[in-house]
Amino acid sequence: MNKQRLNFTVAALLLSTLLSGCAARHTPSDAIKAKVESSIGKRFAETDHSRATGAVTRVIRDDGKVREFEYQWKNGCAYALLVDVSTDLILSWRYTSPPEPCRNISLYSFAT
């Protein structure tokens, strides 16, 4: 009987550890990060970022070769996309705020 209880305890502990690890890996900010990273290499005009998103959008850099668009959300989350002007391709992205506020944004916030 004690062996069965020990096996159950070990199994429950292992399962809870695995589930908490999965939950930690799939936070809303990971969803946002995945959404933005999936846009790299795509034409800016063909992505959700070129449409109204609910964020305040502004150009923070434009040197004729690249243009950087910043998206600022009401909760303090902000990130920027770097776009090649001649090809309209998204080259990279970065947070312009700490990433923590971005954890409270869901993918439904993006235009569809």
Secondary structure, DSSP 8 states (H G I E B T S, - for coil): -HHHHHHHHHHHHHHHHHHHHHHHHS-HHHHHHHHHHTTTTSBGGGSGGGS--SSEEEEEEE-SSEEEEEEE-TTS-EEEEEEETTT-BEEEEEESS-SGGGGG--GGGS--
